[in-house]
Amino acid sequence: MKTITILLLLTSLSFAQTEIDSVNQIVDSLFIRATTKNINFQDQVKSAKEALVEMGESAVPRLVQKMNTQDARSMLALVDIFKLIGSPAVPHVVEALGHNDPFKRRLAARTLGEMKDSTAVDGLLRYNNDPDFRIRAGVIVALGKIGDPGGIETAVNGLGDQDYLVRLDAATALSMFADSSTIDVLLKTLSDPYYGVRYKAAEALANIGEPAVEPVLKALKSKNDNTVFYLLIEISGNLKDEKLIQPLSDILKTKDPIARAVAVEALGKFQSKNARETIQKLGKTETHPLVIGKLNLINSE
């Protein structure tokens, strides 16, 4: 009896393996067509991708095996296919984050970000302190693209990372989150040593909108180094709140031509008669070529 049971089990396993092999062969064939560079077969690319998507979760394990590719066409195809398959693919792609192949891991993080499925958040958070800075950065960006509040703390912590690329992606993610709880840390990040991080932090503050107005106004009136001061002027223009017109107008009276030029550009973004009249008034007395250039640019719009 035991022998018969074992034979039945082996037969079942044999059939299962045959079925897996069959699916893998179909996936391999379709993927070759979906990623072909031959212009004579470009009409097959879309239909091959659609066929893989239609296979759904059954195609995912084999597709995940292909994620160690360094070919841009293959990477784009995989991202597109996983996005269209959706939630059933998420656990398999999350599992790829733990693979020993760095290319597969990076593509997994990128793919999860593009899929924008909140069920991936817990899996991504397991790698927020990964030794590989590229994975830490990829995880943070993915969390930002997904937009689930559970990723905000990781993005904030990323602003303190020793690697500037991680800090850059953390600021980028916070720009996507646009959450008012991050205002204070973003204001501090305007002093980051890397210019890209500073500009992304400024973008994030502008994206937060009205809740950032008072903190930015307060910071604008404080004593800051020039780099932070210029960014605060730019942020004020992007926020376009009427409360910021007067402090920006006051900056036009300072001796710093760079500050005046940035303030002119900021005021030019307001759809306000008061702002326009202030700019026109400055145009009658301004002598610095940088500021005059900004004035001419606004007047030509």
Secondary structure, DSSP 8 states (H G I E B T S, - for coil): -HHHHHHHHHHHHHHHHHHHHHHHHHHHHHHHHHT---GGGTHHHHHHHHHHHHHGGGGHHHHHHGGG---HHHHHHHHHHHHHH-GGGHHHHHHHTT-S-HHHHHHHHHHHHHHT-GGGHHHHHTTTT-SSHHHHHHHHHHHHHH--GGGHHHHHHHTT-SSHHHHHHHHHHHHHH--GGGHHHHHHHTT-SSHHHHHHHHHHHHHH-GGGHHHHHHHHHS---HHHHHHHHHHHHHHT-GGGHHHHHHHTTSS-HHHHHHHHHHHTT---HHHHHHHHHHHTT---HHHHHHHHHHHT-
